[in-house]
Amino acid sequence: MNSLNKSTCLRRDENIADRVIEALWQDAFLDAHGMEVTVQDGVVTLRGHDLDRLQVERAIKLIDDLPIVDDVVDGTTSRKLSAAA
């Protein structure tokens, strides 16, 4: 890959990251605290520890629905649901 193409890809990834972060924070039903987003070659990786599983699933759906995203990788860990006593 020549430097012009590499530079273009980096800018595209930065643009995707900005759009994803904006979408996560604008969703009224999503708590994006603790979520981290990285993008490489159009693939978004969502990371975070001890996150609510339903919130992660909502975030992944939201990200996947963005037309500029090629794919989404779930790199999160979720809270375990408490067992009823």
Secondary structure, 3 states (H helix, E strand, C coil): CCHHHHHHHHHHHHHHHHHHHHHHHHCCCCCCCCCEEEEECCEEEEEEEEECHHHHHHHHHHHHCCCCCCEEEEEEEECCCCCCC
